[in-house]
């Protein structure tokens, strides 16, 4: 075989389509497309989005099925930004096959994806999320009886240095400079401002400060201890299957006892919509949550709507019920349930199921830091991200793998399993070879011929004696 040499970089004027590079497609995305096609996903989303597109006028738009596949690609590939999604679609022939892109058509630009997202409303994204849940119901992966609720913080696409006061609209730097001059420092340096900022109490309250570029972002403390502008994402997860039932987005300054109301209502509605074609639907009956959601009002509200609560209760000491006598019975009933064996088991499952959904959506899914602004825009991507998580459950049920990354370790897993089986078989053969002489002797002594010979010898010995 001769060594190849570098040829001229001038491309040919004409290239036949048969000579263009092709890809057999990624195995995971090929099976996922087959799942979507089996239930007419493209026809469904085109019907939902028909009202957002002009029937005749305008340049050809991004197809709804391709747009939602691009957002699903962001979840499965762990891409946080729409610019990164567009780059990934350009880079991979397997992704082009998943998006159903012809060879002579370039992938959509990130601005096209962004414009399409702004054109399609939030309810349509929620309808797609519900469509995925209906596939879960058909596969038996969504029960809806017991739901666990928990929340996490998402880093906002806004900087702390850009916040302004609500009353005077002055920046944080200008505010500190005014305080320094009021304290007697005429020309404060950066070190003086930093020293004054450290000594000042109640530095950044959401009642006094806001971000002009993203008013929905609130000042909050992140899990790693940093103070940052953030959003609060709350999940309702089916404890029996791990499927995400509902996703809501609120301000990071809202308490758990306030946000649980919206999430519980969204979970009940989603369960009802997902089982629209079921003859005997299963309604929401139980809600599991940690101690941050426990309050007298929460217990009374859940009891009033007929929901059994398994909410961990913080240690408040001896309670005085003279000011809230109506909350005594619901609080005691909840306390009795969480102390039982089933309550302890449900609390363990809550930590496992909720944290798993957070890890898949925000850590490996790439949405821990948002690149969008405004709750509506962020929630659109979160709903499709959660839909991708639920599709992963269906794919794991069908082929044993829920993400494309799961295929990467599959050969190593198979080889490790084969090595373990070979080692076990070898040890068994060694054990059999060691016991083989003894087993042969046992078989010889227990055979019928040997018994006859032994009995004859015994009779001869007895006669001789």
C-alpha positions in Angstrom: 0.0 0.0 0.0 1.4 3.3 -1.1 1.6 6.3 1.4 -0.9 9.0 0.6 0.3 12.6 -0.1 -1.4 15.9 0.5 -3.5 17.0 -2.4 -4.6 20.4 -3.5 -7.1 22.1 -1.1 -9.1 23.5 -4.0 -12.6 21.9 -3.9 -14.4 20.6 -6.9 -16.9 22.8 -8.6 -19.6 20.1 -8.7 -20.1 17.3 -6.2 -22.6 14.5 -6.6 -24.9 14.0 -3.7 -24.1 10.3 -3.8 -20.4 11.2 -3.0 -21.2 13.3 0.1 -20.3 11.7 3.4 -23.2 9.9 5.1 -23.7 8.6 8.6 -25.6 5.4 9.6 -26.9 7.4 12.5 -26.4 7.2 16.2 -28.0 4.0 17.6 -29.7 5.8 20.4 -31.0 8.7 18.3 -32.2 6.2 15.6 -34.2 4.3 18.2 -35.5 7.6 19.6 -36.7 8.7 16.2 -38.5 5.4 15.7 -40.2 6.0 19.1 -41.3 9.5 18.1 -42.4 8.5 14.6 -44.5 5.6 16.0 -46.8 8.1 17.8 -46.7 10.8 15.1 -44.7 13.3 17.1 -44.1 15.6 14.1 -47.8 15.8 13.2 -48.7 16.5 16.8 -46.2 19.4 17.2 -47.1 20.8 13.8 -50.7 21.0 14.7 -49.9 22.6 18.0 -47.6 25.3 16.4 -49.7 26.0 13.2 -51.1 29.2 14.7 -47.6 30.7 15.1 -46.6 30.4 11.4 -47.9 32.4 8.5 -49.7 30.2 6.0 -48.3 31.8 2.8 -46.1 34.8 3.4 -42.6 34.9 4.9 -39.4 32.8 4.4 -39.4 29.1 5.3 -39.3 28.7 9.0 -37.8 26.1 11.3 -40.0 23.0 11.4 -41.6 22.5 14.9 -40.5 18.8 15.0 -36.9 19.9 14.3 -37.0 22.7 16.8 -38.1 20.4 19.6 -35.6 17.8 18.6 -32.9 20.5 18.9 -34.0 21.2 22.5 -34.0 17.5 23.3 -30.5 17.4 21.9 -29.5 20.0 24.5 -30.6 17.6 27.2 -29.1 14.4 25.9 -25.8 16.0 25.0 -25.6 18.2 28.1 -25.4 21.5 26.1 -26.5 24.6 28.1 -26.8 27.2 25.3 -28.6 27.4 22.0 -25.4 28.5 20.4 -23.8 25.2 21.5 -26.8 23.2 20.2 -26.5 24.8 16.8 -22.7 24.1 16.8 -23.4 20.4 17.7 -25.9 20.1 14.9 -23.3 21.4 12.5 -20.5 19.2 13.7 -22.1 15.7 13.8 -23.6 13.7 10.9 -25.3 11.5 13.4 -27.1 14.5 14.9 -28.1 15.6 11.4 -29.7 12.3 10.9 -31.6 12.7 14.1 -32.8 16.1 13.1 -33.8 14.8 9.6 -31.6 17.4 7.9 -31.1 16.9 4.1 -27.6 17.0 2.8 -28.1 20.2 0.9 -29.6 22.1 3.9 -27.5 23.8 6.5 -28.4 23.3 10.2 -30.4 26.1 11.8 -28.4 29.0 13.4 -28.7 29.8 17.1 -30.6 33.0 16.3 -33.2 30.9 14.4 -33.6 28.6 17.4 -34.0 31.6 19.7 -36.5 33.3 17.5 -38.5 30.1 17.2 -38.5 29.7 21.0 -39.8 33.3 21.5 -42.5 32.7 18.8 -43.9 29.5 20.4 -45.7 30.1 23.6 -45.2 28.4 27.0 -48.4 26.4 26.8 -47.3 24.7 23.6 -44.0 23.6 25.3 -46.1 22.3 28.2 -48.3 20.4 25.7 -45.2 18.6 24.3 -44.2 17.8 27.9 -47.7 16.3 28.4 -47.4 14.3 25.2 -44.2 12.7 26.5 -46.0 11.9 29.8 -48.8 10.1 27.8 -46.1 7.9 26.4 -45.0 7.1 29.9 -48.6 6.2 30.9 -48.8 3.9 27.9 -45.6 2.1 28.9 -46.7 1.9 32.6 -44.0 4.3 33.8 -46.2 6.9 35.3 -48.6 6.1 38.2 -49.3 9.5 39.7 -50.5 8.3 43.1 -47.5 9.3 45.2 -45.5 12.4 44.3 -42.4 13.9 45.9 -41.7 17.6 45.7 -38.3 19.3 46.1 -36.5 22.4 44.8 -33.0 23.5 43.7 -31.4 26.8 42.6 -30.3 27.7 39.1 -27.7 30.4 38.5 -29.2 33.3 36.6 -27.8 34.9 33.4 -27.2 38.2 35.3 -24.3 39.6 37.3 -24.4 40.9 40.8 -22.4 43.9 39.8 -25.3 45.1 37.5 -28.0 45.3 40.2 -29.6 48.7 40.9 -31.6 50.1 43.8 -35.4 50.0 43.3 -35.9 53.5 44.7 -33.1 55.5 43.2 -31.9 53.2 40.3 -28.3 53.8 41.3 -25.8 51.0 40.9 -24.2 49.1 43.7 -20.9 51.0 43.1 -22.6 54.3 43.3 -24.5 53.3 46.4 -21.2 52.4 48.2 -19.6 55.6 47.0 -22.4 57.6 48.5 -22.1 55.7 51.8 -18.3 56.3 51.9 -18.8 60.1 51.3 -21.4 60.2 54.0 -19.0 58.6 56.4 -16.3 61.2 55.7 -14.3 59.7 52.9 -14.3 62.3 50.1 -12.4 60.2 47.5 -12.9 56.6 48.4 -10.7 54.0 46.8 -11.6 50.5 45.8 -10.2 49.1 49.0 -12.2 51.7 51.0 -15.4 50.6 49.3 -14.6 46.9 49.8 -13.9 47.5 53.5 -17.2 49.4 53.9 -19.1 46.7 52.1 -17.7 44.0 54.5 -18.8 45.9 57.6 -22.2 46.9 56.3 -25.2 44.8 57.5 -28.0 43.6 55.2 -26.1 44.2 52.0 -28.3 43.0 49.3 -32.0 42.6 50.0 -34.4 41.7 47.2 -36.8 44.4 48.5 -34.2 47.1 47.8 -32.2 45.7 44.8 -33.1 44.3 41.4 -31.4 43.5 38.1 -32.6 45.7 35.2 -31.8 43.1 32.6 -33.6 40.2 34.4 -36.1 41.3 37.0 -37.1 37.7 37.7 -33.6 36.8 39.0 -33.3 37.2 42.8 -30.4 37.4 45.1 -29.9 34.0 46.8 -27.2 31.9 48.3 -26.1 29.0 46.1 -25.4 25.4 47.3 -21.7 26.1 47.3 -22.1 29.2 49.5 -21.8 31.9 46.9 -24.2 34.8 46.7 -25.6 35.1 43.2 -28.7 36.0 41.3 -30.7 32.8 40.8 -34.0 31.2 40.1 -35.7 28.4 42.0 -36.8 25.3 40.0 -39.2 22.9 41.8 -39.8 19.3 40.7 -42.7 16.9 41.4 -41.5 13.4 40.8 -43.5 10.1 40.7 -42.0 8.0 43.6 -43.0 4.7 42.0 -41.2 5.2 38.7 -39.0 8.3 39.0 -40.7 10.2 36.2 -41.0 13.9 36.4 -44.6 14.9 36.9 -44.4 18.7 36.9 -41.7 21.4 36.8 -42.3 25.0 38.0 -40.0 28.0 38.2 -40.3 30.7 40.9 -38.1 33.4 42.4 -35.2 32.3 44.4 -36.4 34.4 47.4 -39.6 32.4 47.7 -39.9 30.0 50.6 -40.8 26.3 50.2 -44.1 26.7 52.0 -45.1 29.3 49.4 -44.0 27.5 46.2 -45.4 24.1 47.1 -48.9 25.3 46.3 -48.2 26.0 42.7 -46.2 22.8 42.2 -48.9 20.6 43.8 -51.5 22.2 41.6 -49.4 21.7 38.5 -48.7 18.1 39.4 -52.4 17.3 39.9 -53.2 18.9 36.5 -50.4 17.1 34.7 -51.4 13.7 36.1 -55.0 14.3 34.9 -53.9 15.4 31.4 -51.4 12.5 31.0 -54.2 10.0 31.8 -56.8 11.6 29.5 -57.2 8.4 27.5 -57.2 6.1 30.5 -60.6 4.7 31.5 -59.9 4.6 35.2 -57.3 7.3 35.8 -55.3 7.4 39.1 -55.5 10.8 40.8 -52.9 12.3 43.0 -53.3 11.1 46.6 -50.0 11.6 48.5 -47.3 14.3 48.6 -43.8 13.7 50.1 -41.5 16.6 51.0 -38.7 17.6 53.3 -38.9 19.7 56.5 -38.5 23.0 54.6 -42.1 22.5 53.4 -43.6 21.9 56.8 -45.9 24.6 58.2 -49.4 24.7 59.8 -50.8 26.3 56.7 -49.3 23.7 54.4 -50.8 20.8 56.5 -54.2 22.4 56.6 -54.3 23.1 52.9 -53.2 19.6 52.0 -55.7 18.1 54.3 -58.5 20.3 52.9 -58.0 19.0 49.4 -57.8 15.4 50.5 -54.1 14.8 50.0 -52.2 12.7 52.5 -49.0 14.4 53.5 -45.7 12.9 54.4 -43.7 16.0 55.2 -40.7 15.9 57.5 -41.4 17.9 60.6 -38.6 20.1 62.1 -38.0 20.0 65.9 -40.1 22.9 67.2 -40.4 21.7 70.8 -43.7 21.6 72.6 -46.4 23.2 70.5 -49.1 25.6 71.6 -52.3 25.1 69.6 -54.4 27.8 71.2 -53.7 30.2 68.3 -54.2 27.6 65.5 -56.5 24.8 66.8 -57.5 23.8 63.2 -53.9 22.8 62.4 -53.5 20.4 65.3 -55.1 17.4 63.8 -53.5 17.6 60.4 -50.0 18.2 62.0 -50.5 15.2 64.3 -51.7 13.0 61.4 -48.7 13.9 59.3 -46.4 13.2 62.3 -47.9 9.8 62.8 -47.5 8.9 59.1 -43.9 10.0 58.8 -42.9 8.0 61.8 -44.3 4.8 60.4 -42.4 2.2 58.4 -44.0 3.3 55.1 -43.3 7.0 55.9 -39.6 6.3 56.5 -39.4 4.3 53.3 -41.1 7.1 51.3 -38.7 9.7 52.7 -35.7 7.6 51.6 -37.2 7.3 48.1 -37.8 11.0 48.0 -34.2 11.8 48.4 -33.2 9.3 45.7 -35.8 10.2 43.1 -35.7 14.0 43.4 -31.9 14.3 43.5 -31.6 12.0 40.5 -33.9 14.3 38.4 -31.8 17.3 39.5 -28.6 15.6 38.6 -29.8 14.6 35.1 -31.4 18.0 34.2 -29.0 20.5 35.8 -25.6 18.8 36.3 -25.2 16.4 33.3 -28.0 18.1 31.4 -26.2 21.4 31.5 -28.9 23.7 32.9 -27.4 24.5 36.3 -26.5 27.9 34.8 -29.2 29.4 32.6 -28.3 31.3 29.4 -31.8 32.8 29.1 -33.6 35.6 31.0 -37.1 35.7 32.3 -39.1 32.8 33.9 -41.1 32.2 30.7 -38.1 31.6 28.5 -36.3 29.5 31.1 -39.4 27.4 31.8 -39.8 26.6 28.1 -36.4 24.9 28.0 -36.9 23.3 31.4 -40.1 21.6 30.2 -38.4 20.1 27.2 -35.5 19.1 29.3 -37.8 17.3 31.7 -39.5 15.8 28.6 -36.1 14.5 27.5 -35.6 13.0 31.0 -38.9 11.2 30.7 -38.1 10.0 27.2 -34.9 8.6 28.7 -37.0 6.5 31.0 -39.0 5.1 28.0 -35.8 4.4 26.1 -34.3 2.6 29.2 -37.5 0.5 29.3 -37.1 -0.4 25.6 -33.4 -0.8 25.0 -31.9 -0.7 28.5 -30.1 2.7 27.9 -31.6 6.1 28.7 -29.0 8.5 27.3 -26.5 8.4 24.3 -23.7 8.6 26.9 -24.8 5.2 28.2 -23.6 3.5 25.1 -20.1 4.7 25.7 -19.5 2.4 28.6 -21.5 -0.5 27.2 -18.6 -2.4 25.6 -16.6 -2.0 28.8 -19.5 -3.3 30.9 -20.0 -6.3 28.6 -16.2 -7.1 28.7 -16.2 -6.8 32.5 -19.2 -9.1 32.8 -17.6 -11.7 30.5 -14.4 -11.6 32.5 -16.4 -12.1 35.7 -18.2 -15.1 34.2 -15.0 -16.6 32.8 -13.4 -16.2 36.3 -16.3 -17.8 38.0 -16.3 -20.7 35.5 -12.6 -21.2 35.9 -12.9 -21.3 39.7 -15.7 -23.8 39.4 -13.6 -26.0 37.1 -10.7 -25.9 39.5 -12.9 -26.8 42.4 -14.4 -29.7 40.4 -10.9 -31.0 39.4 -9.8 -30.9 43.0 -12.8 -33.0 44.2 -12.8 -35.3 41.2 -10.8 -38.3 42.8 -13.0 -38.2 45.9 -16.2 -38.0 43.9 -15.0 -41.0 41.8 -14.4 -43.0 44.9 -17.8 -42.1 46.2 -19.4 -43.1 42.9 -17.5 -46.4 43.0 -18.6 -47.3 46.5 -22.2 -46.4 45.9 -22.6 -48.2 42.5 -24.7 -51.4 42.5 -21.8 -53.6 41.2 -19.6 -52.5 44.1 -22.3 -53.2 46.6 -22.7 -56.7 45.2 -19.0 -57.4 45.4 -18.8 -55.9 48.9 -21.7 -58.1 50.1 -20.1 -61.2 48.6 -16.9 -60.5 50.3 -18.6 -59.9 53.5 -20.4 -63.3 53.3 -17.2 -65.1 52.5 -15.5 -63.5 55.4 -18.3 -64.4 57.7 -18.3 -68.1 56.5 -14.6 -68.4 56.9 -14.8 -67.2 60.5 
